[in-house]
Amino acid sequence: MITKPLVVLCLAAVLLLVQPVAPAMAVNAGKADAATITDAEAAKLAARVKEETRHAWRNYWRYARGHDDLKPLSKAARDWYAEPLLMTPVDALDTLLLMGLDKEAAQARELIVTQLSFDRDLDVQNFEITIRLLGGLLSGYQITGDARLLKLAEDLGQRLLPVFESPTGLPYTHVNLRTGKASGKVSNPAETGTLLLEFGMLSKLSGKPVFYDKAKRALVETYNRRAKDTGLVGAAIDVESGEWTDPDAHIGGGIDSYYEYLYKCWRLFGDEDCKRMWETSIVAVNRYLADEVRQGELWYGHADMRTGRRTETRYGALDAFMPALLVLGGDVERARRLQDSGLKMWRLHGIEPESLDYAEMKVLSPGYALRPEIIESAYYLHHYTGDARYRAMGREFFEDFVRYCRTRNGYAALQDVRTKEKKDSMESFVFAETFKYFYLLFSPKDTLDFDGVTFNTEAHPLRAVAPGSKK
């Protein structure tokens, strides 16, 4: 159950120095290692995060209200499809509630219940709609008890169900919300296997088993198609034939949350099948994808799913969720070591790139989309170890995040972390995940009942419910 903080955090206006200092590694050296952050300092940082969240929301409300995202440089709105689906309000709602930003939460909630409709002739991506909108509506309902949010979630879930009507039970990638026509037969493990938390919770709250059953079958079918010799899954699969079209195995985007949900579906629902699949899969991941380079640095790279042969030494911002998953699964030692590698990636240019070659420490994809995963991992590590070093690490991430991404009208992604050139984009996950994980990292532990909730991959906290309960 999510509760408001017991300590009233002081508010502090944030105007950080914006002059880049080079080289970035020299500026950052030793910050997180000093581990000097106190609870009082952490409380001040939590208050700053809250104010920065308010800053971003106010500008969304001013320039993009009723649309999916804010474009902070041009002060304009961006919609994913021909009509808006309120990505930012739905993604932001539970974060605003968690932070006690009551006015802003009321704005988001009112917008959702009065303007959001899924009766639209739109071909939408099932995965993104599920983790952002279905997950956000369910979490918002569990926190507020507002039945209108659950009604929207159930309507959305019904409209998404046709994606599962493939010959294999693996979901198509897209569906028309009005007609139910599904399309997109080449998918990936993240899109086929990252649905059970949301659909399963919808089953528990609606009393309709079909949602759980369809999503679980998709997860199991993905697992059953792993390579028999290695236990790995690949990067792309044909949902009609069940054949792999890309054998590239890794833990990055397109696969990442498949592994996450194997563990979390057991954590949330007590599903023993998920536990068994997780225990088998993590052995394969650690055997074939973990990679030690230089003097004991731990990274996770790419390999051929059928042979386990190393194919790339690529790691990036999306891979940085892995320390959180490792420590959640009890592997503290690997989690610590991998987070240290993530810190090295961050410090290379003062903020992490989308991906780099960790053998050469060379940037491969230079953008920064305001991603949360490395912050998520710092939060999980601090929660489980109590080590102040992870709060100090988070402080370093936060200072750089504000220094390079804050704008007068919100937060902007970076086109290139090397030059710090900004991009006119502020996706909704900055509210759902990035600000939320910063806030939780610096807040007292009783701000959120960590053991009582399970975060979906968009950081929407879902709480297990008793059979027959609708709360």
matplotlib code that plots the C-alpha trace (Angstrom):
import matplotlib.pyplot as plt

x = [0.0, 1.3, 1.4, 2.3, 5.7, 5.6, 8.2, 7.2, 10.0, 11.2, 10.8, 13.7, 13.8, 16.3, 18.5, 21.6, 24.7, 24.2, 27.8, 29.2, 32.6, 35.1, 36.2, 33.1, 34.9, 37.2, 34.2, 32.4, 35.4, 34.8, 31.3, 29.4, 32.4, 32.6, 29.3, 28.9, 25.2, 23.1, 19.4, 19.0, 20.8, 18.7, 15.5, 16.6, 17.2, 13.8, 12.3, 14.2, 13.0, 9.5, 9.9, 11.5, 8.5, 6.2, 8.2, 7.9, 4.2, 3.3, 4.8, 3.0, -0.2, 0.5, 1.7, 0.4, -2.6, -4.8, -2.1, 0.4, 3.7, 5.3, 7.9, 9.8, 12.0, 9.2, 6.5, 4.2, 2.4, 3.1, 0.7, 1.6, -1.3, -3.9, -5.7, -4.3, -4.5, -3.2, 0.1, 1.6, -1.4, -1.9, 1.8, 2.2, -0.8, 0.7, 4.0, 2.1, 0.1, 3.1, 4.9, 1.9, 1.5, -2.3, -3.2, -1.3, -2.6, -6.2, -5.5, -4.3, -7.1, -9.8, -8.3, -8.3, -11.8, -13.4, -11.4, -9.8, -11.7, -10.4, -13.2, -10.9, -10.0, -6.3, -3.8, -1.8, 1.3, 0.1, 3.2, 3.5, -0.2, -0.2, 2.8, 1.9, -1.8, -3.2, -0.5, -1.0, -4.8, -4.6, -2.1, -4.1, -7.2, -5.4, -4.2, -7.3, -10.1, -11.7, -13.8, -13.8, -10.1, -10.8, -13.6, -11.2, -8.7, -11.2, -12.4, -8.8, -8.0, -11.0, -9.9, -6.3, -7.3, -7.4, -3.6, -3.4, -5.4, -2.3, -1.8, 0.9, -0.8, 2.1, 0.6, 0.7, 2.4, -0.5, -4.3, -7.0, -8.8, -12.2, -12.2, -10.0, -8.0, -4.5, -1.4, 2.4, 3.6, 7.3, 7.7, 10.3, 10.4, 9.8, 6.6, 5.4, 6.4, 5.8, 2.1, 1.2, 1.6, -0.9, -3.3, -3.0, -3.8, -6.8, -8.0, -7.7, -9.6, -12.2, -12.8, -12.2, -9.6, -9.2, -6.8, -4.4, -4.7, -3.9, -1.0, 0.5, 0.2, 2.2, 4.9, 5.1, 5.2, 8.1, 10.0, 9.2, 10.9, 14.2, 17.3, 17.5, 21.3, 21.7, 18.4, 18.6, 15.9, 16.6, 15.7, 12.9, 10.2, 7.4, 4.3, 2.4, 5.1, 6.9, 10.2, 13.0, 13.9, 16.9, 19.0, 20.7, 20.5, 21.0, 19.3, 18.7, 15.7, 13.4, 14.3, 14.9, 11.5, 10.8, 13.3, 12.0, 8.5, 9.5, 10.6, 8.0, 5.0, 6.1, 6.6, 3.2, 1.0, 2.9, 2.9, 5.3, 5.6, 7.1, 9.5, 10.7, 11.1, 13.1, 15.4, 16.2, 16.6, 18.8, 21.3, 21.5, 21.8, 24.6, 26.5, 26.4, 25.7, 27.7, 31.1, 34.1, 36.6, 39.7, 40.3, 37.1, 34.5, 31.2, 29.0, 26.3, 26.8, 25.3, 25.6, 24.1, 21.1, 21.8, 25.6, 26.2, 29.1, 29.8, 28.8, 28.9, 30.3, 27.3, 25.6, 23.4, 20.8, 18.1, 20.4, 21.0, 17.8, 19.7, 21.3, 17.8, 16.5, 19.6, 19.3, 15.6, 16.4, 18.9, 22.2, 23.6, 27.2, 26.6, 24.1, 26.8, 29.4, 27.1, 26.0, 29.6, 29.9, 26.9, 28.4, 31.5, 29.3, 27.6, 30.8, 32.3, 30.5, 28.7, 25.5, 24.8, 24.5, 21.8, 24.5, 28.3, 30.9, 32.1, 35.3, 36.4, 34.4, 33.2, 29.7, 27.7, 24.4, 24.8, 21.3, 19.9, 16.1, 15.7, 15.8, 15.3, 16.9, 20.2, 18.3, 16.0, 19.0, 20.5, 17.1, 16.8, 20.4, 20.0, 16.8, 18.3, 21.8, 21.2, 24.5, 24.6, 26.9, 23.8, 22.2, 25.4, 25.4, 21.8, 22.8, 25.4, 22.9, 20.3, 22.8, 23.9, 20.3, 19.2, 22.4, 22.1, 18.4, 16.4, 14.9, 12.8, 9.7, 10.4, 13.0, 14.5, 16.2, 19.7, 20.5, 24.1, 25.6, 29.0, 27.9, 24.9, 22.8, 19.1, 16.3, 12.7, 11.3, 10.0, 8.4, 5.8, 8.1, 10.1, 7.1, 6.3, 9.8, 12.7, 11.3, 9.6, 12.8, 14.8, 12.2, 12.0, 15.8, 16.1, 12.9, 12.5, 11.7, 8.2, 7.3, 6.3, 5.6, 8.3, 7.5, 3.8, 4.0, 5.6, 6.6, 5.7, 8.3, 7.0, 7.3, 3.6, 3.3, 0.8, -0.4, -1.4, -5.1, -6.9, -9.2, -12.5, -11.2, -11.5, -8.9]
y = [0.0, 3.4, 5.9, 9.6, 10.3, 10.7, 13.5, 16.8, 17.5, 21.1, 22.6, 24.0, 25.9, 24.4, 26.4, 24.4, 25.6, 24.8, 25.4, 22.0, 21.3, 19.1, 16.5, 15.0, 12.1, 14.5, 16.4, 13.3, 11.3, 10.2, 11.7, 8.4, 6.7, 9.2, 7.8, 10.8, 11.5, 11.7, 11.2, 14.9, 15.5, 12.8, 14.5, 17.7, 15.9, 14.3, 17.8, 18.9, 16.0, 16.8, 20.4, 19.3, 17.0, 19.9, 22.0, 19.3, 18.8, 22.5, 22.9, 19.8, 21.3, 24.7, 23.6, 20.1, 19.5, 16.8, 15.4, 12.5, 14.3, 17.7, 19.0, 21.2, 23.1, 24.2, 24.4, 22.2, 18.9, 15.5, 12.7, 9.1, 8.5, 10.5, 11.1, 11.5, 8.8, 10.9, 9.1, 11.6, 12.1, 8.3, 7.6, 10.5, 9.9, 7.5, 9.4, 12.7, 10.9, 9.3, 12.7, 14.3, 16.7, 16.7, 19.6, 18.1, 14.6, 16.0, 17.7, 14.4, 12.3, 14.7, 14.8, 11.0, 10.3, 13.1, 12.9, 9.5, 7.1, 4.0, 3.8, 5.1, 3.9, 3.6, 0.9, 1.0, -0.9, -3.4, -3.5, 0.3, 0.7, -2.1, -1.0, 2.7, 3.0, -0.3, -0.4, 3.3, 3.0, -0.1, 1.5, 4.7, 2.7, 0.8, 4.0, 6.1, 3.6, 5.5, 3.0, 5.0, 4.2, 0.5, 0.8, 2.4, -0.3, -3.1, -1.5, -1.1, -4.7, -6.0, -4.0, -5.4, -9.1, -9.8, -9.5, -13.0, -14.6, -15.9, -19.6, -19.8, -17.6, -15.2, -11.7, -9.6, -6.3, -4.0, -3.9, -1.5, -0.3, 0.0, -2.9, -5.4, -6.2, -7.3, -6.9, -7.1, -10.7, -10.1, -9.4, -9.9, -11.4, -8.1, -7.5, -11.1, -11.6, -8.3, -8.5, -10.7, -8.2, -5.9, -8.4, -10.6, -7.7, -6.8, -10.4, -10.2, -6.9, -7.7, -11.3, -12.3, -15.1, -14.6, -11.7, -13.8, -16.9, -15.2, -13.2, -16.2, -18.4, -15.8, -15.8, -19.5, -19.8, -17.4, -19.4, -22.7, -21.4, -20.7, -22.4, -25.9, -25.9, -22.5, -21.6, -18.2, -16.3, -14.2, -10.7, -11.3, -14.0, -14.7, -15.0, -17.0, -19.7, -19.4, -19.3, -17.0, -14.4, -12.9, -15.1, -12.2, -12.8, -10.0, -8.2, -4.9, -3.3, -5.9, -8.6, -6.9, -6.9, -10.5, -11.6, -9.0, -10.4, -14.0, -13.1, -10.4, -12.5, -15.0, -12.2, -10.6, -13.6, -16.4, -18.2, -21.2, -21.7, -18.2, -19.0, -22.1, -20.3, -17.5, -19.9, -21.6, -18.5, -16.5, -19.4, -19.1, -15.3, -15.4, -18.1, -16.8, -13.0, -12.0, -10.7, -9.9, -7.4, -5.5, -5.9, -7.6, -5.3, -7.1, -6.3, -8.1, -8.4, -10.1, -13.7, -16.0, -17.6, -21.1, -21.4, -18.9, -17.4, -13.7, -11.5, -7.9, -6.1, -3.7, -2.4, 0.7, 2.7, 0.0, -2.8, -0.8, -2.2, -5.5, -4.7, -4.0, -7.4, -9.2, -7.8, -8.4, -12.0, -12.2, -11.8, -8.8, -9.4, -9.4, -6.5, -4.4, -5.1, -4.4, -1.1, -0.1, -0.7, 1.4, 4.2, 4.0, 4.3, 7.3, 9.1, 8.6, 11.7, 12.9, 11.2, 7.8, 7.1, 4.8, 2.3, 1.8, -0.8, -1.6, -3.4, -0.2, 2.3, 3.9, 5.3, 3.5, 5.3, 8.8, 9.8, 10.1, 9.8, 10.7, 7.0, 5.7, 2.3, 3.2, 5.2, 2.2, 0.0, 2.5, 2.5, -1.2, -1.6, 1.0, -0.6, -4.1, -3.2, 0.1, 1.3, 5.1, 4.8, 4.2, 7.4, 9.2, 7.6, 8.8, 12.3, 12.3, 11.1, 13.7, 16.6, 15.7, 15.0, 18.5, 20.2, 18.8, 18.1, 20.8, 23.5, 26.5, 24.6, 21.1, 18.4, 17.6, 14.4, 14.7, 14.2, 13.5, 13.0, 14.0, 17.5, 17.8, 18.9, 18.7, 17.0, 18.3, 15.3, 14.6, 11.2, 10.2, 7.7, 10.6, 11.0, 7.3, 6.2, 8.7, 11.2, 8.4, 6.4, 9.5, 10.4, 7.0, 6.7, 9.8, 9.4, 7.5, 3.8, 4.1, 6.4, 3.2, -0.3, -1.9, -5.4, -4.9, -3.8, -5.0, -2.4, -3.1, -2.2, 1.3, 1.6, 1.5, -0.1, -3.0, -4.6, -8.2, -8.7, -11.4, -13.7, -12.0, -8.6, -5.5, -3.5]
z = [0.0, -0.9, 1.9, 2.1, 3.7, 7.5, 7.3, 5.8, 3.3, 3.0, -0.4, -2.2, -5.5, -7.9, -10.2, -10.8, -12.7, -16.3, -17.6, -18.7, -17.2, -19.1, -18.9, -17.3, -15.7, -13.8, -12.5, -11.3, -10.0, -6.5, -6.0, -5.5, -4.0, -1.1, 0.3, 2.6, 2.0, 5.2, 5.7, 6.1, 2.8, 1.2, 2.4, 0.8, -2.5, -2.3, -1.9, -5.0, -7.0, -6.0, -7.2, -10.5, -11.1, -10.4, -12.9, -15.6, -14.9, -14.9, -18.4, -19.7, -18.3, -19.8, -23.3, -23.9, -21.7, -23.2, -25.4, -25.0, -24.5, -24.2, -26.6, -24.2, -26.7, -29.0, -26.3, -28.3, -27.9, -29.4, -29.8, -30.6, -32.9, -34.8, -31.6, -28.1, -25.5, -22.5, -22.1, -19.7, -17.4, -17.0, -16.6, -14.1, -11.9, -9.3, -9.1, -8.4, -5.7, -4.2, -3.9, -2.4, -5.3, -4.7, -7.0, -10.0, -9.3, -9.2, -12.6, -14.1, -12.7, -13.9, -17.4, -17.5, -16.3, -18.4, -21.6, -22.0, -24.4, -26.1, -28.6, -31.3, -34.8, -34.0, -34.6, -31.4, -30.1, -27.6, -25.5, -24.9, -24.4, -21.8, -19.7, -19.8, -19.9, -18.6, -15.9, -15.0, -14.8, -12.6, -10.2, -10.1, -9.2, -6.4, -4.9, -5.2, -5.2, -8.1, -9.9, -13.1, -13.5, -13.2, -15.7, -18.2, -17.6, -18.2, -21.4, -22.6, -21.7, -23.7, -26.7, -26.5, -26.2, -30.0, -30.1, -28.6, -31.4, -33.3, -34.1, -31.3, -28.7, -29.0, -29.4, -32.5, -32.0, -32.9, -32.6, -33.7, -30.6, -32.3, -34.8, -32.9, -36.0, -35.0, -37.1, -36.9, -36.8, -36.1, -32.4, -29.7, -26.2, -24.4, -26.4, -26.1, -22.5, -20.7, -20.3, -17.4, -14.5, -16.1, -17.6, -14.6, -12.2, -14.4, -14.0, -10.2, -10.1, -12.7, -11.8, -15.4, -15.8, -19.6, -19.1, -16.9, -19.1, -22.4, -21.1, -19.2, -22.3, -24.2, -21.6, -21.4, -25.2, -25.4, -22.8, -24.5, -27.7, -26.0, -27.5, -26.2, -25.9, -24.2, -22.7, -24.3, -26.3, -29.4, -30.5, -32.9, -33.4, -35.9, -33.7, -36.4, -37.0, -33.6, -35.5, -34.5, -37.1, -35.2, -32.9, -31.2, -27.4, -24.8, -21.9, -23.7, -25.3, -27.0, -24.5, -21.1, -19.5, -20.5, -17.9, -15.5, -15.7, -15.2, -11.7, -10.9, -12.0, -9.3, -6.8, -7.4, -8.1, -6.5, -9.8, -9.5, -13.2, -13.5, -10.6, -12.4, -15.7, -14.0, -12.2, -15.5, -17.5, -15.1, -15.1, -18.9, -18.9, -16.3, -18.2, -21.7, -21.5, -18.4, -19.5, -17.4, -19.0, -17.8, -14.1, -12.9, -14.5, -15.0, -18.1, -20.0, -23.7, -26.8, -27.9, -30.5, -28.8, -30.3, -29.6, -26.8, -28.8, -27.9, -30.8, -29.4, -26.4, -26.3, -23.2, -22.7, -20.8, -21.1, -20.0, -16.8, -15.3, -14.7, -11.3, -9.9, -11.2, -9.9, -6.4, -6.4, -7.2, -4.4, -6.3, -4.5, -5.6, -9.3, -8.9, -7.1, -9.8, -12.7, -11.2, -10.9, -14.6, -15.2, -13.2, -15.4, -18.4, -17.0, -16.1, -19.6, -20.7, -17.6, -18.5, -20.0, -23.7, -25.2, -25.8, -25.9, -26.7, -23.2, -24.4, -26.1, -23.9, -27.1, -27.6, -30.2, -29.9, -28.3, -27.3, -23.8, -23.7, -20.0, -19.2, -15.6, -15.5, -13.8, -11.2, -10.6, -10.0, -7.5, -5.7, -5.5, -4.3, -1.6, -0.5, -0.1, 1.1, 3.0, 1.6, 1.5, -1.6, -3.8, -2.6, -3.3, -6.8, -7.2, -6.2, -9.0, -11.5, -10.4, -10.5, -14.0, -15.1, -14.0, -15.3, -18.8, -19.4, -17.5, -19.6, -18.9, -20.1, -18.8, -19.3, -22.7, -23.9, -25.3, -29.0, -28.1, -24.6, -25.8, -26.9, -24.6, -27.6, -26.6, -28.3, -28.4, -26.4, -22.9, -23.0, -20.3, -18.6, -17.1, -14.8, -14.4, -13.8, -13.7, -11.2, -9.2, -8.7, -7.9, -5.3, -3.7, -3.6, -1.5, 0.6, 3.8, 3.4, 4.7, 1.8, 0.0, 1.1, -1.1, 0.0, -0.6, -4.2, -7.4, -10.0, -13.6, -16.1, -16.4, -12.5, -11.8, -8.4, -8.3, -5.0, -4.7, -3.9, -2.1, -4.2, -4.8, -3.6, -5.8, -3.9]

ax = plt.figure().add_subplot(projection="3d")
ax.plot(x, y, z, "-o")
ax.set_aspect("equal")
plt.show()
